[in-house]
């Protein structure tokens, strides 16, 4: 019997589990989808029952080293976190009394990215807020070996500074950085020099800060109240530093391929700058590059070799027939339509199995969908588009973008106002038959009916709630928000 390896990321934020059996990723899912608590850091019985329906694991692999993390928390004065429950006790509460293997936080990020990538040789870069102590690391991936070449340690962290500026802009750190990224398009980088003068000591290859910003920078420059320009400034600093670091990392590893991981890899605007300016031939960002994805990374670190990546649809299965005709007819009538079918996406972005869809061409569509989702009206939406036509409509920095990891300029933004940001850009999801056959056929049907090869795609939830997980969740969403769900 193949060994059943359960990877776990928990007791921090956005808990998740992943199960590998032999050469297959059998399951990967988020705790929040089951508990309905946004960014839930704890495991729950329903998640584990779904993951382990075919039997218990032989080993549990934990995504970080808890005692090393506690040492850093002691040094940072985070006494509440130091007193938290141990991984063994947390797992035992669910009847998991099997051996536990622990790995460094950044190693599990690197393993999640490299071992799922299509590359046998790669420059692997991990950038997040903080692991145990490491905040940035560069690795050489070759065949089945991952070797760490360089690292930056706490309290010096690009991710922590971005989170601190997120808080300074009035948003929730470690959760709403993506809002600040979107807001940056409305501003100008007027405060780049002020941030550098007051907060940043060095930018390459290390990112060293003048102050520990772990608890935020509410105290900094109280005269600044134009948050759009502040967001634009932090985004500019992020992009500048990433280009410097990755250019150096490419030279260190002498590799044509980049694997990018950690929470900062969710910054799709910066990813497009990297794809354009850093000289790599190909870039792989695993669809769940943050801490939840390290549940898979821990299992892969234990396995110690590359695995064939199939798709991001690895979670709970809603085994229902998709009524494509009903979806297309409702869309033609101008309705916003929910889709909840198949296995849930592993990662923060809806990729068609837990999505709200709409016609991207109407001037009023963006406001309508933002009202349904109870989001800020400036927030843009993403297009999903037939992969073979994507380059006809968008200036993509990569050949394909199946996981919404890059932004691209729309070639005709006036025709598609619902999926274009204020700067004419879109976070594109390309869809091929190989990616998702049912979704591809739906898009092809829409194209045949309307001549439009794309649909607006956003997650099936409202702001502050996790994505819909089960069919019961979908029915509740439909009843409350007046949206048909198929």
Secondary structure, 3 states (H helix, E strand, C coil): CCCEEEEEECCCCCCEEEEEECCEEEEEEECHHHHCCCCCCCCCHHHHHHHCCCCCCCEEEECCCHHHHHHHHHHHCCHHHHCCCCHHHHHHCCCCCCCEEECCHHHHHHHHHHCCCCCCEEEEEEECCCCCCEEEEEEEEECCEEEEEEEEECCCCHHHHHHHHHHHCCCCCCCCHHHHHHHHHHCCCCCHHHHHHHHEEEECCCEEECCCCCCCCCCCCCCCCCHHHHHHHHHHHHHHHHHHHHHHHHHHHCCCEEEEECHHHHCHHHHHHHHHHCCCCEEECCCCCCCCCHHHHHHHHHHCCCCCCCCCEEEEEECCCCCHHHHHHHHHCCCCEEEECEEEECCCCCCCCEEEEECCCCCCHHHHHHHHHCCCCCCCCEEEEEHHHHHHHEECCCCCCCCCCCEEEECCHHHCHHHCCCCCEEECEEECCCCCHHHHHHHHHHHHHHCCCEEEEEECCCCCCCCCCCHHHHHHHHHHHCCEEC
